[in-house]
């Protein structure tokens, strides 16, 4: 009986580990952001994190969750560069006006796949 419980617990923890794991390539701050988003209610649209090249650096883009909210663009160290879109006008905060024309190498890092 104890061995069956042990095996079931192993499968449980392996399945949790697999569902929460994202990528060993992600910086720690990105992994922490993913954990934070998983602990928040499911958004509409679902939360996501994107990886790009921009102005010879690695950046991470988090789209806005709803209308009139800013998206967020982070540098590779987790510092906020600005909001390339969103807000009342949809044009962001005006700090990164060329992001969408100059970004390269789009890669989805994580998307919330929980049901709403």
Long-range contacts (C-beta under 8 A, 24 or more apart in sequence): 22-109, 22-110, 23-109, 26-109, 27-76, 27-77, 27-78, 29-74, 29-77, 29-78, 30-60, 30-78, 30-109, 30-110, 33-62, 34-110, 37-110, 37-112, 38-112, 38-114, 42-112, 42-114, 42-115, 42-116, 43-112, 44-116, 46-111, 46-112, 46-113, 46-114, 46-116, 47-111, 47-112, 48-108, 48-109, 48-110, 48-111, 48-112, 49-108, 49-109, 49-110, 49-111, 50-106, 50-107, 50-108, 50-109, 51-105, 51-106, 51-107, 51-108, 51-109, 52-103, 52-104, 52-105, 52-106, 52-107, 53-103, 53-104, 53-105, 54-99, 54-102, 54-103, 54-104, 55-102, 59-103, 60-109, 61-99, 61-103, 73-99
